[in-house]
Amino acid sequence: MKKVKVAQFGLGPIGLESLRLAAAQPWMEIVGAADNDPAKAGRPLAEMTGLGSLDGLSVAPSLEEIFRDTQPDVILHTATSRARATLEQMRPALEVGVSVATTCEELVFPRLRVPDLFEEYHALCRHTGARLVATGVNPGFVMDLLPIGLTGVCRAVDHIRVERVVNATTRRRPLQAKIGSGQEAAAFRAKLQSGAAGHAGLRESLALVAHAMAWTLDEIREQSEPVVADRKLATEFFTVAAGQVCGVHQRVVGSVGPVEKISLELRMYLEALAPHDTIVISGRPGLHVTIAGGVAGDDATVASLINVVPRLLAAAPGLRLLTELAVPSFVGPAA
């Protein structure tokens, strides 16, 4: 069976782990990697990943550099949360018909933030035969794709509520930094209000759910507040004093007229007790599903990126929603 040729764009913690998991797949062939950090250009991938199987490959400064030697079937993109930046970074691939699987949160539902770019890039992909989809755990699964799937057994759906509690102590350094660990509450609250901090993608999850339910929302309300430590906390990366920020509490609600239809609530903080993911669907029948411990974010994010590739390549060209692809599943060695 012909292997899928893969190149990685973005070599932070998630990007490196993506490479490691991709290299372990017998149906994938790693043909290159790129990062826009000049300090990483030229570094051996075998050294960065600890994988001897990648000996002979080094970090390219751009996708164009990779394309001089080979053309991948798909780019795995893990470089930014912003839709505009991601589309700009991936344009060289899309222009030559190379598909992209990205963890960019804002592209889980691109028409929400960048409707103009959605039309432009959707047309570009249809012209060149490329595809792009954004995936991940949240957004991309727990608070959108999973509740959407559960409604498949409902005769009627009135309201969807999702609650996610994450113990951020177990997560990577960039995420602990993003939720404000060790910062002063007033300063971090200002960052949350300006959109410069906090967890990205809640609005996109809500928009994807509403789209799947064919609900036209009249209002979207979002609240973000820091979670403040009541005692000294320490992780591998941060020491947080009592009174400093140890996480974030975000909630987004979508309404049709005066009726609340979707509620998504995220609490992500250090040493969170009883982490879990809970989905409550009010309808016929009503459903109440809880995943004790929650879905492990970092492992699951990388897995979602790798597992989406066969479904992405089988999809029609264009900027695609996860709901337009086949049902997500583990992709085994015989893929």
Rosetta silent file (secondary structure, phi, psi, omega in degrees, C-alpha in Angstrom):
SEQUENCE: MKKVKVAQFGLGPIGLESLRLAAAQPWMEIVGAADNDPAKAGRPLAEMTGLGSLDGLSVAPSLEEIFRDTQPDVILHTATSRARATLEQMRPALEVGVSVATTCEELVFPRLRVPDLFEEYHALCRHTGARLVATGVNPGFVMDLLPIGLTGVCRAVDHIRVERVVNATTRRRPLQAKIGSGQEAAAFRAKLQSGAAGHAGLRESLALVAHAMAWTLDEIREQSEPVVADRKLATEFFTVAAGQVCGVHQRVVGSVGPVEKISLELRMYLEALAPHDTIVISGRPGLHVTIAGGVAGDDATVASLINVVPRLLAAAPGLRLLTELAVPSFVGPAA
SCORE:     score description
SCORE:     0.000 S_00000001
   1 L     0.000  136.333  179.783    0.000    0.000    0.000 S_00000001
   2 L   -66.990  131.864  179.854    1.294    3.468   -0.884 S_00000001
   3 L   -78.641  152.416  174.967    2.345    5.445    2.170 S_00000001
   4 E   -84.037  121.978  179.106    1.014    8.935    2.895 S_00000001
   5 E   -82.445  127.225 -171.909    3.863   11.446    2.622 S_00000001
   6 E  -126.305  139.085  169.256    3.782   13.845    5.567 S_00000001
   7 E  -125.646  146.039 -178.882    5.609   17.041    6.489 S_00000001
   8 E  -103.454  135.099  173.421    5.332   18.832    9.838 S_00000001
   9 E  -119.295  117.181 -176.981    4.997   22.618   10.197 S_00000001
  10 L   103.923  115.982 -174.030    5.668   23.927   13.705 S_00000001
  11 L  -123.681   45.187  167.413    8.115   22.241   16.057 S_00000001
  12 L   -80.617 -166.623 -178.491    6.965   23.221   19.515 S_00000001
  13 H   -56.536  -43.680 -179.906    6.012   20.532   22.068 S_00000001
  14 H   -70.397  -41.009  179.554    2.883   19.477   20.161 S_00000001
  15 H   -62.412  -42.377  178.799    4.625   19.570   16.782 S_00000001
  16 H   -65.867  -39.743  178.564    7.502   17.380   17.970 S_00000001
  17 H   -69.363  -33.504  174.502    5.092   14.879   19.502 S_00000001
  18 H   -60.251  -44.556  177.795    3.080   14.926   16.279 S_00000001
  19 H   -60.644  -43.475 -178.744    6.245   13.989   14.386 S_00000001
  20 H   -62.492  -43.671 -179.542    6.980   11.161   16.810 S_00000001
  21 H   -69.464  -39.951  178.351    3.492    9.694   16.467 S_00000001
  22 H   -62.335  -40.576 -179.151    3.491   10.115   12.681 S_00000001
  23 H   -65.746  -22.407  179.955    6.870    8.378   12.450 S_00000001
  24 L   -84.350   -6.348 -178.088    5.418    5.400   14.334 S_00000001
  25 L   -89.203  122.042  179.814    2.680    4.876   11.732 S_00000001
  26 L   -67.044  -14.472 -179.632    3.560    2.244    9.113 S_00000001
  27 L   -96.625    1.932  178.430    1.197    3.979    6.659 S_00000001
  28 E  -116.705  149.221  174.804    2.959    7.355    6.949 S_00000001
  29 E  -128.417  119.224  178.296    6.313    8.540    5.595 S_00000001
  30 E   -78.516  122.002 -177.959    7.937   11.661    7.082 S_00000001
  31 E  -115.364   -2.988  178.656    9.472   13.679    4.242 S_00000001
  32 E   169.952  172.484  176.413   10.261   16.952    5.983 S_00000001
  33 E  -154.941  148.036 -179.637    9.564   19.546    8.649 S_00000001
  34 E  -138.036  152.526  175.221    9.594   23.348    8.761 S_00000001
  35 L  -150.534  141.659 -177.730    9.501   26.041   11.421 S_00000001
  36 L   -86.093    6.818  173.685    9.574   29.812   11.050 S_00000001
  37 L   -84.406  113.415 -177.708   11.945   30.170   14.023 S_00000001
  38 L   -57.464  -26.744 -178.509   15.384   30.904   12.485 S_00000001
  39 L   -68.974  -19.404 -178.885   17.067   29.276   15.499 S_00000001
  40 L   -95.027  -16.540 -176.936   15.604   25.901   14.512 S_00000001
  41 L   -58.824  131.212  177.087   16.505   26.015   10.809 S_00000001
  42 L    87.754   -9.343 -179.458   18.970   23.298    9.851 S_00000001
  43 L   -71.429  140.181 -179.793   18.665   21.324   13.082 S_00000001
  44 E   -67.772  134.187  177.746   18.493   17.531   12.578 S_00000001
  45 H   -66.147  -33.249  178.535   15.036   16.060   13.175 S_00000001
  46 H   -60.722  -38.947  179.096   16.608   12.935   14.656 S_00000001
  47 H   -69.783  -43.051 -175.882   18.218   15.088   17.343 S_00000001
  48 H   -70.519  -33.770 -176.493   15.076   17.110   18.075 S_00000001
  49 H   -99.776  -18.356 -174.350   12.757   14.095   18.284 S_00000001
  50 L    77.913   17.389 -177.042   15.125   11.426   19.541 S_00000001
  51 L  -110.394  113.414  177.319   14.158    9.230   16.574 S_00000001
  52 H   -63.691  -23.782 -178.925   16.944    7.607   14.581 S_00000001
  53 H   -65.939  -16.258  179.909   14.449    6.820   11.833 S_00000001
  54 H   -99.019   13.281  178.283   14.450   10.540   10.933 S_00000001
  55 L   -59.390  135.024 -179.127   18.195   10.636   10.396 S_00000001
  56 L   100.603  -13.867  177.452   19.045   12.665    7.297 S_00000001
  57 L  -103.454  139.466  178.198   16.129   15.104    7.676 S_00000001
  58 E  -132.152  166.619 -176.280   16.624   18.608    9.040 S_00000001
  59 E   -74.344  125.780  176.566   14.375   21.590    9.778 S_00000001
  60 E   -90.109  152.303  178.558   13.596   23.726    6.750 S_00000001
  61 L   -79.280  -10.303 -177.222   12.948   27.470    7.112 S_00000001
  62 L  -161.429  163.894  174.830    9.838   27.302    4.909 S_00000001
  63 H   -65.604  -37.065 -179.470    7.472   24.976    3.077 S_00000001
  64 H   -57.144  -36.289  178.525    8.933   26.134   -0.231 S_00000001
  65 H   -63.414  -40.961  177.513   12.274   24.685    0.870 S_00000001
  66 H   -64.751  -42.549 -175.112   10.634   21.290    1.452 S_00000001
  67 H   -67.613  -16.286  176.822    8.818   21.450   -1.888 S_00000001
  68 L   -65.944  -29.259 -176.610   12.128   21.832   -3.751 S_00000001
  69 L  -103.600  -31.536 -175.377   12.925   18.200   -2.929 S_00000001
  70 L  -159.218  160.377  174.929    9.540   16.541   -2.529 S_00000001
  71 L  -118.581  111.711  178.596    5.810   17.200   -2.439 S_00000001
  72 L   -67.588  164.234  170.562    4.007   15.792    0.611 S_00000001
  73 L   -82.602  -31.216 -175.607    0.442   14.551    0.508 S_00000001
  74 E  -151.398  144.930  172.107   -0.389   16.416    3.708 S_00000001
  75 E  -103.957  132.422  171.211    1.066   19.021    6.066 S_00000001
  76 E   -96.249  114.269 -171.865    0.554   18.619    9.813 S_00000001
  77 E  -110.416  122.649 -179.181    0.294   22.192   11.115 S_00000001
  78 L  -137.359   45.834 -167.701    0.729   23.006   14.828 S_00000001
  79 L  -109.609  -25.414 -175.792    2.027   26.563   14.790 S_00000001
  80 L  -157.657  156.562  177.593   -0.698   29.081   15.746 S_00000001
  81 L   -91.146   -9.157 -171.664   -4.245   29.442   17.059 S_00000001
  82 L   -94.262  134.347 -176.085   -5.127   32.277   14.676 S_00000001
  83 H   -64.324  -47.330 -176.955   -6.974   31.661   11.427 S_00000001
  84 H   -61.466  -44.751 -179.089   -5.378   34.443    9.390 S_00000001
  85 H   -64.589  -41.476 -179.390   -1.846   33.479   10.389 S_00000001
  86 H   -64.311  -46.564 -179.440   -2.459   29.779    9.713 S_00000001
  87 H   -62.869  -38.632  177.433   -3.955   30.366    6.272 S_00000001
  88 H   -64.408  -44.060  179.516   -1.064   32.646    5.345 S_00000001
  89 H   -63.507  -35.228 -173.986    1.466   30.047    6.528 S_00000001
  90 H   -94.078   -3.996 -179.333   -0.273   27.255    4.621 S_00000001
  91 H   -55.252  -42.374  178.738   -0.994   29.117    1.378 S_00000001
  92 H   -57.888  -33.312  177.701    2.170   27.732   -0.341 S_00000001
  93 H   -74.028  -47.858 -177.248    0.899   24.203    0.310 S_00000001
  94 H   -63.520  -32.717 -179.416   -2.700   24.855   -0.716 S_00000001
  95 H   -67.278  -24.254  179.134   -1.590   26.575   -3.930 S_00000001
  96 L  -107.508   14.531  173.340    0.135   23.392   -5.119 S_00000001
  97 L    84.451   15.584  178.391   -2.651   21.042   -4.029 S_00000001
  98 L   -90.151  128.821 -177.787   -1.136   19.806   -0.755 S_00000001
  99 E   -80.075  161.123 -174.500   -3.735   19.197    1.966 S_00000001
 100 E  -135.626  129.639  167.547   -3.401   20.462    5.539 S_00000001
 101 E  -110.467  122.553 -173.061   -4.483   19.093    8.925 S_00000001
 102 E  -127.151  154.547  173.032   -4.110   21.812   11.552 S_00000001
 103 L   -98.475   13.574  179.977   -4.656   22.304   15.274 S_00000001
 104 L   -64.279  115.031 -174.033   -5.540   25.987   14.703 S_00000001
 105 H   -61.482  -40.548 -175.688   -8.528   26.569   16.984 S_00000001
 106 H   -69.056  -15.905  179.507  -10.060   29.407   14.970 S_00000001
 107 H   -91.580    1.994  172.980  -10.255   27.231   11.848 S_00000001
 108 H   -62.786  -31.329  171.987  -12.576   24.696   13.498 S_00000001
 109 L  -143.581   79.832 -168.877  -15.316   26.998   12.204 S_00000001
 110 L   -63.299  -25.848 -178.092  -13.556   29.530    9.934 S_00000001
 111 L   -67.485  -14.623 -179.568  -16.670   31.425    8.840 S_00000001
 112 L   -72.225  -47.487 -174.551  -17.015   32.804   12.374 S_00000001
 113 L   -97.297  -36.806 -172.583  -13.798   34.883   12.466 S_00000001
 114 L  -132.464   63.710 -178.655  -12.684   35.160    8.844 S_00000001
 115 H   -59.647  -33.593  179.203  -15.693   34.789    6.514 S_00000001
 116 H   -67.300  -44.673  179.325  -13.864   36.687    3.757 S_00000001
 117 H   -70.458  -30.696  176.554  -10.821   34.427    3.924 S_00000001
 118 H   -58.226  -48.900 -178.933  -13.036   31.349    4.139 S_00000001
 119 H   -62.218  -43.915 -177.934  -14.521   32.120    0.740 S_00000001
 120 H   -63.827  -48.162 -175.103  -11.113   32.938   -0.779 S_00000001
 121 H   -78.267  -28.940  174.584   -9.318   29.861    0.526 S_00000001
 122 H   -63.540  -43.013  177.829  -12.257   27.519   -0.040 S_00000001
 123 H   -65.520  -41.073  178.337  -12.216   28.558   -3.709 S_00000001
 124 H   -59.428  -47.361 -178.980   -8.429   28.172   -3.854 S_00000001
 125 H   -63.851  -40.385  179.318   -8.596   24.621   -2.461 S_00000001
 126 H   -65.241  -30.440  179.259  -11.369   23.614   -4.830 S_00000001
 127 H   -74.163  -41.118 -174.682   -9.250   24.902   -7.716 S_00000001
 128 H   -93.792  -13.702 -177.978   -6.024   23.103   -6.712 S_00000001
 129 L    89.103    9.128  179.300   -7.562   19.971   -5.169 S_00000001
 130 L   -84.122  163.373  175.673   -6.259   20.701   -1.667 S_00000001
 131 E  -135.388  148.744  173.396   -8.168   20.246    1.569 S_00000001
 132 E  -138.430  134.921  174.596   -7.784   21.863    4.974 S_00000001
 133 E  -141.808  145.503  174.886   -9.402   20.880    8.248 S_00000001
 134 E  -103.131  135.703 -178.011   -8.811   21.918   11.858 S_00000001
 135 L  -138.019  179.595 -179.458   -8.947   19.254   14.526 S_00000001
 136 L   151.919 -167.213  179.344   -7.995   18.738   18.153 S_00000001
 137 L   -94.449  -45.858 -178.038   -9.493   17.897   21.513 S_00000001
 138 L  -156.886   98.056    5.275  -11.035   21.227   22.469 S_00000001
 139 L   -77.136  168.986  176.278  -12.071   22.562   20.056 S_00000001
 140 L   118.174  -14.126  178.537  -12.387   19.628   17.719 S_00000001
 141 L  -156.532  -70.906 -166.701  -13.934   16.901   19.865 S_00000001
 142 L   -60.053  -46.135 -171.700  -15.019   17.201   23.514 S_00000001
 143 L  -102.621    8.510  178.255  -17.154   20.338   23.362 S_00000001
 144 L  -141.695  -68.152 -174.452  -18.372   20.112   19.775 S_00000001
 145 H   -63.567  -40.020 -179.596  -17.941   16.924   17.724 S_00000001
 146 H   -66.112  -50.596  175.908  -18.787   14.578   20.602 S_00000001
 147 H   -62.161  -34.940  176.298  -22.051   16.299   21.650 S_00000001
 148 H   -59.900  -46.337  179.651  -23.016   16.620   17.984 S_00000001
 149 H   -61.410  -38.504 -179.357  -22.536   12.871   17.558 S_00000001
 150 H   -64.359  -29.482  179.914  -24.592   12.086   20.650 S_00000001
 151 H   -70.994   -6.792  179.110  -27.585   13.946   19.212 S_00000001
 152 H   -64.102  -14.515  177.468  -27.703   11.346   16.446 S_00000001
 153 H  -105.865   12.994 -176.808  -30.004    9.240   18.636 S_00000001
 154 L  -101.595  137.468  172.331  -32.346   12.122   19.511 S_00000001
 155 L   -79.553  -26.551  178.406  -35.798   12.737   18.051 S_00000001
 156 E  -151.549  146.523  176.876  -35.629   16.315   19.334 S_00000001
 157 E  -130.831  123.668 -179.664  -32.922   18.540   20.849 S_00000001
 158 E  -102.974  -35.918 -174.180  -33.802   21.595   22.938 S_00000001
 159 E  -157.212  144.657  177.570  -30.519   22.483   24.647 S_00000001
 160 E  -127.031  125.788  177.600  -26.893   21.297   24.750 S_00000001
 161 E  -125.178  133.250  177.187  -24.636   21.899   27.737 S_00000001
 162 E  -128.667  133.013  176.210  -20.983   20.866   27.994 S_00000001
 163 E  -124.119  127.852  179.530  -18.758   21.247   31.058 S_00000001
 164 E  -125.508  122.093  176.162  -15.024   20.566   30.904 S_00000001
 165 E  -117.066  122.280 -173.842  -12.782   20.636   33.993 S_00000001
 166 E  -120.835  129.109  171.496   -9.062   20.196   33.294 S_00000001
 167 E   -82.386   99.295 -174.089   -6.226   19.696   35.791 S_00000001
 168 H   -72.364   -9.931  177.648   -3.646   21.895   34.076 S_00000001
 169 H   -59.371  -29.673 -176.743   -0.852   20.642   36.363 S_00000001
 170 H   -88.027    1.060 -172.440   -0.471   17.669   34.011 S_00000001
 171 L  -100.280  169.753 -175.463   -0.245   19.787   30.863 S_00000001
 172 L   -69.242  162.335 -177.229    2.655   21.261   28.883 S_00000001
 173 H   -56.699  -48.283 -177.994    4.385   24.544   29.758 S_00000001
 174 H   -57.159  -35.489  179.443    2.828   26.681   26.952 S_00000001
 175 H   -71.135  -41.896  178.081   -0.668   25.763   28.130 S_00000001
 176 H   -61.354  -35.434  176.617    0.123   26.499   31.781 S_00000001
 177 H   -68.772  -40.363 -176.447    1.458   29.878   30.662 S_00000001
 178 H   -63.150  -30.867 -179.385   -1.597   30.543   28.486 S_00000001
 179 L   -89.822    8.584  169.833   -3.954   30.123   31.447 S_00000001
 180 L    90.358   14.763 -174.956   -2.005   32.722   33.438 S_00000001
 181 L   -52.618  122.014  176.846   -0.085   30.574   35.918 S_00000001
 182 L    84.839   -0.309  179.769    1.771   32.830   38.388 S_00000001
 183 L   -86.952  162.383  176.275    0.394   36.104   37.015 S_00000001
 184 E   -78.601  142.569 -170.429   -1.368   38.795   39.027 S_00000001
 185 H   -60.379  -44.668 -176.118   -5.157   38.566   38.828 S_00000001
 186 H   -64.279  -43.104 -179.201   -5.871   42.138   37.685 S_00000001
 187 H   -66.629  -40.335 -179.291   -3.316   42.036   34.878 S_00000001
 188 H   -70.905  -34.942  177.433   -4.468   38.623   33.669 S_00000001
 189 H   -61.619  -39.063  177.896   -8.121   39.663   33.785 S_00000001
 190 H   -64.505  -38.451  177.486   -7.269   42.556   31.465 S_00000001
 191 H   -64.897  -40.212  178.596   -5.560   40.143   29.067 S_00000001
 192 H   -62.209  -44.310 -177.162   -8.635   37.906   29.078 S_00000001
 193 H   -66.295  -28.594 -179.395  -10.935   40.815   28.296 S_00000001
 194 H   -88.401   -7.355 -178.301   -8.716   41.891   25.378 S_00000001
 195 L    83.856    9.379 -177.896   -8.482   38.359   23.976 S_00000001
 196 L   -87.138   -2.831 -179.020   -4.715   38.200   24.543 S_00000001
 197 L  -149.421  174.150  179.369   -4.932   35.247   26.945 S_00000001
 198 L    95.770 -177.925 -176.871   -7.071   32.282   27.855 S_00000001
 199 L   -86.646  127.642  179.723   -8.215   29.228   25.954 S_00000001
 200 L   -86.822  146.592  169.165   -8.962   29.736   22.267 S_00000001
 201 L   110.396   -5.814 -179.926  -11.800   28.040   20.418 S_00000001
 202 H   -62.894  -42.435  178.793  -14.879   28.093   22.666 S_00000001
 203 H   -63.755  -37.518  178.980  -16.763   30.335   20.256 S_00000001
 204 H   -65.815  -40.586  176.471  -15.754   28.094   17.366 S_00000001
 205 H   -60.340  -45.539  179.575  -17.060   25.028   19.221 S_00000001
 206 H   -61.653  -42.495 -179.868  -20.345   26.781   19.878 S_00000001
 207 H   -64.700  -37.810  179.195  -20.623   27.860   16.235 S_00000001
 208 H   -67.198  -41.567  177.561  -19.944   24.326   15.001 S_00000001
 209 H   -62.876  -46.991 -179.960  -22.612   22.876   17.303 S_00000001
 210 H   -60.448  -41.406  178.556  -25.134   25.510   16.241 S_00000001
 211 H   -60.647  -44.404 -179.007  -24.332   24.855   12.574 S_00000001
 212 H   -65.814  -33.535 -179.621  -24.861   21.114   13.017 S_00000001
 213 H   -84.997   -4.174 -175.930  -28.182   21.702   14.802 S_00000001
 214 L    59.859   36.387  175.164  -29.267   24.249   12.116 S_00000001
 215 L   -97.109  124.704  173.567  -29.772   26.842   14.860 S_00000001
 216 L   -91.758  107.208 -174.654  -29.296   30.465   13.800 S_00000001
 217 L   -77.382  135.401  176.196  -28.011   32.144   16.949 S_00000001
 218 L   -90.053  -22.719 -177.240  -29.187   35.668   17.716 S_00000001
 219 E  -151.600  140.354  171.516  -26.649   36.222   20.489 S_00000001
 220 E  -124.272  121.129  179.132  -23.345   34.804   21.698 S_00000001
 221 E  -114.396  136.486 -178.974  -22.231   35.812   25.207 S_00000001
 222 E  -131.662  137.156  176.896  -18.809   34.999   26.589 S_00000001
 223 E  -127.381  137.881  178.743  -17.391   35.400   30.096 S_00000001
 224 E  -138.232  129.479 -179.945  -13.775   34.851   31.151 S_00000001
 225 E  -139.375  145.649  174.506  -12.358   35.104   34.659 S_00000001
 226 E   -72.353  149.672  168.832   -9.074   34.088   36.278 S_00000001
 227 E   -98.431  126.868 -173.999   -9.013   31.294   38.839 S_00000001
 228 E  -105.059  135.036 -178.590   -6.974   32.449   41.838 S_00000001
 229 L   -69.953  136.625  176.568   -4.884   30.092   43.998 S_00000001
 230 L   -96.532    2.492  177.679   -5.910   29.844   47.645 S_00000001
 231 L  -159.814  170.233  177.957   -2.501   28.402   48.564 S_00000001
 232 L   -67.827  133.589  179.329    0.991   28.028   47.132 S_00000001
 233 E  -126.777  148.613  179.339    1.072   25.716   44.119 S_00000001
 234 E  -140.912  135.104  173.873    4.042   24.309   42.203 S_00000001
 235 L  -122.013 -176.110  176.673    4.351   22.493   38.892 S_00000001
 236 L   -61.864  -24.519 -171.881    7.311   21.408   36.824 S_00000001
 237 L  -114.324  -26.830 -172.423    7.228   24.831   35.158 S_00000001
 238 L  -136.607  148.473  167.199    5.667   27.391   37.538 S_00000001
 239 E  -115.362  125.661 -174.291    5.478   28.344   41.202 S_00000001
 240 E  -118.019  123.667  178.025    2.241   30.135   42.066 S_00000001
 241 L   -82.796  156.687  174.048    1.756   32.058   45.300 S_00000001
 242 L   -56.876  132.939 -178.327   -1.579   32.300   47.080 S_00000001
 243 L    96.197  -13.811  175.627   -3.545   35.106   45.454 S_00000001
 244 E   -91.143  166.663 -177.822   -1.926   34.670   42.048 S_00000001
 245 E   -72.433  135.532  174.266   -3.621   33.210   38.981 S_00000001
 246 E  -124.459    6.780  179.072   -3.593   29.430   38.652 S_00000001
 247 E   168.136 -164.962 -173.824   -6.012   29.044   35.753 S_00000001
 248 E  -141.031  147.785  175.401   -9.033   30.268   33.878 S_00000001
 249 E  -124.592  113.993 -177.570  -12.825   29.900   33.944 S_00000001
 250 E  -124.467  144.367  178.917  -14.526   30.576   30.602 S_00000001
 251 E  -143.720  136.150  176.489  -18.149   30.247   29.542 S_00000001
 252 E  -131.379  136.982 -175.834  -19.862   30.905   26.230 S_00000001
 253 E  -129.349  135.967  175.865  -23.619   30.816   25.660 S_00000001
 254 E  -116.731  134.435 -176.375  -25.603   30.893   22.434 S_00000001
 255 E  -126.982  148.465  170.480  -29.255   31.925   22.307 S_00000001
 256 E  -111.789  109.814 -171.488  -32.072   31.928   19.789 S_00000001
 257 L    62.225 -133.939  179.681  -34.269   34.851   20.734 S_00000001
 258 L   -86.155    0.373 -171.522  -34.663   34.734   24.529 S_00000001
 259 E   -99.822  122.178  174.899  -33.979   30.969   24.687 S_00000001
 260 E   -71.924  128.517 -177.119  -30.541   29.660   25.616 S_00000001
 261 E  -111.899  -33.863 -177.436  -29.669   26.777   23.263 S_00000001
 262 E  -136.367  134.971  175.777  -25.969   26.014   23.882 S_00000001
 263 E  -134.669  120.959  178.735  -23.821   26.455   26.980 S_00000001
 264 E  -120.731  123.360 -176.175  -20.117   25.574   27.016 S_00000001
 265 E  -127.221  128.460 -177.453  -18.190   25.970   30.272 S_00000001
 266 E  -124.800  125.468  170.513  -14.467   25.407   30.724 S_00000001
 267 E  -119.408  114.896 -177.695  -12.518   25.399   33.988 S_00000001
 268 E  -130.016  108.335 -176.427   -8.808   24.824   33.431 S_00000001
 269 E  -153.746  164.311 -177.812   -6.542   25.379   36.414 S_00000001
 270 L   -67.796  137.434  179.012   -3.676   23.914   38.412 S_00000001
 271 L    55.236   37.112  175.432   -4.571   21.049   40.748 S_00000001
 272 L   -62.759  134.257  179.663   -8.198   21.046   39.630 S_00000001
 273 L   -84.473  145.430  175.232  -10.191   18.488   41.582 S_00000001
 274 L    49.570   57.122  176.701  -12.248   15.790   39.859 S_00000001
 275 L   -59.564  143.524 -177.333  -11.388   16.631   36.231 S_00000001
 276 E  -166.678  165.343  169.748  -14.112   15.488   33.858 S_00000001
 277 E  -124.239  122.543 -178.376  -16.001   16.140   30.650 S_00000001
 278 E  -124.545  131.735  177.682  -19.792   16.215   30.949 S_00000001
 279 E  -120.608  125.940  178.229  -22.325   16.544   28.127 S_00000001
 280 E  -122.624  119.379  178.231  -26.003   17.114   28.876 S_00000001
 281 E  -111.656  117.916  175.000  -28.491   17.062   26.023 S_00000001
 282 E   -90.874  117.972 -177.289  -32.027   18.162   26.810 S_00000001
 283 E   177.806 -152.467 -179.937  -34.311   16.552   24.283 S_00000001
 284 E  -132.904  105.250   -4.837  -36.002   13.306   23.409 S_00000001
 285 L   -77.672  158.963  171.767  -34.367   11.255   24.710 S_00000001
 286 L   -78.697  148.719 -178.857  -32.334   13.340   27.097 S_00000001
 287 E  -131.485  141.868  176.882  -28.696   12.283   27.553 S_00000001
 288 E  -137.462  106.506 -173.251  -26.223   12.857   30.368 S_00000001
 289 E  -121.876  128.564  177.297  -22.702   11.582   29.629 S_00000001
 290 E  -125.304  132.003  173.006  -19.622   12.074   31.813 S_00000001
 291 E  -100.927  104.074 -179.172  -16.040   11.051   31.016 S_00000001
 292 E   -64.149  132.812 -177.251  -14.392   10.657   34.410 S_00000001
 293 L    87.284  -20.440 -179.025  -10.933   12.200   34.376 S_00000001
 294 L    75.078  169.976  178.447  -11.678   13.979   31.116 S_00000001
 295 L   -84.477  122.040 -176.088   -9.987   13.490   27.754 S_00000001
 296 L   -64.142  112.748 -167.535   -6.202   13.859   28.175 S_00000001
 297 H   -60.157  -54.124 -171.373   -5.470   16.950   26.140 S_00000001
 298 H   -67.964  -48.659  177.156   -1.899   16.670   24.854 S_00000001
 299 H   -58.725  -45.783 -175.149   -1.948   12.980   23.891 S_00000001
 300 H   -70.478  -32.491  177.672   -5.399   13.280   22.389 S_00000001
 301 H   -61.541  -47.784  179.826   -4.570   16.433   20.408 S_00000001
 302 H   -64.479  -41.795  179.506   -1.711   14.693   18.620 S_00000001
 303 H   -62.081  -41.706 -179.563   -3.794   11.556   18.062 S_00000001
 304 H   -63.022  -35.715 -179.432   -6.638   13.576   16.536 S_00000001
 305 H   -66.709  -43.422 -179.844   -4.191   15.216   14.125 S_00000001
 306 H   -71.745  -44.692 -175.308   -2.789   11.907   12.903 S_00000001
 307 H   -68.340  -21.269 -178.854   -6.118   10.054   12.822 S_00000001
 308 H   -77.355  -17.595 -170.751   -7.831   12.760   10.747 S_00000001
 309 H   -58.475  -50.988 -179.874   -5.419   12.371    7.809 S_00000001
 310 H   -60.869  -37.271  179.436   -7.111    9.461    5.953 S_00000001
 311 H   -69.698  -36.566  177.258  -10.532   11.083    6.369 S_00000001
 312 H   -64.565  -45.972 -177.685   -9.176   14.428    5.185 S_00000001
 313 H   -68.718  -20.273  177.667   -7.597   12.955    2.065 S_00000001
 314 L   -88.357   -7.863 -176.528  -10.871   11.173    1.248 S_00000001
 315 L   -82.667  164.553  174.406  -12.890   14.408    1.520 S_00000001
 316 L   -69.354  148.377  178.158  -13.830   16.771   -1.282 S_00000001
 317 L   -57.838  148.057  177.966  -11.380   19.651   -1.858 S_00000001
 318 E   136.953  176.171  169.568  -12.000   22.814    0.140 S_00000001
 319 E   -80.162  116.427 -169.316  -11.892   24.237    3.651 S_00000001
 320 E  -110.609  147.034  169.429  -13.711   21.521    5.529 S_00000001
 321 L   -89.362  153.287  177.651  -15.532   21.233    8.847 S_00000001
 322 H   -59.750  -30.323  179.705  -14.994   18.149   10.981 S_00000001
 323 H   -72.146   -9.959  178.038  -18.701   17.403   10.579 S_00000001
 324 H   -94.316   -6.536  178.438  -18.148   17.081    6.812 S_00000001
 325 L   -97.184  167.943  176.766  -15.608   14.281    7.241 S_00000001
 326 L   -62.292  161.975 -179.124  -16.236   10.619    8.026 S_00000001
 327 L   -55.358  131.995 -178.407  -16.791    9.629   11.663 S_00000001
 328 L   -67.438  144.073  178.194  -13.501    9.976   13.602 S_00000001
 329 L  -159.272  160.499  172.872  -11.763    6.788   14.672 S_00000001
 330 L   -60.528  137.220  177.980   -8.414    5.353   15.611 S_00000001
 331 L  -104.979  109.082 -175.307   -6.325    4.579   12.534 S_00000001
 332 L   -81.718  178.529 -176.383   -4.553    1.270   13.061 S_00000001
 333 L   -59.228  -26.143 -176.047   -1.377   -0.118   11.451 S_00000001
 334 L   -91.548   16.888 -177.012   -3.307   -1.654    8.552 S_00000001
 335 L   -58.421    0.000    0.000   -4.808    1.682    7.442 S_00000001
